[in-house]
Amino acid sequence: MVLAVLNGVVCLFNPILAIKIQQKFYERINWKIEPINLKKELRNTRIMGLISLILATTITINLVMTL
């Protein structure tokens, strides 16, 4: 859960870093990726970060409440 929250925070508040991490990963497996429209990619990365953060927080709260 900690990694999911961290992923959400990075994507939400520093989407460029998230994109660069993804590019580095794909370079290691011999693929090159780059956004066609950076403005849309930043918006979509922030949205995915928010969704990831909400889901991870909700799951963590539910797990803690069931203990």
Protein Blocks (a to p, Z undefined) as FASTA:
>chain_A
ZZmmmmmmmmmmmmmlmmmmmmmmmmmnopacddfblmlmmmmmmmmmmmmmmmmmmmmm
mmmmmZZ
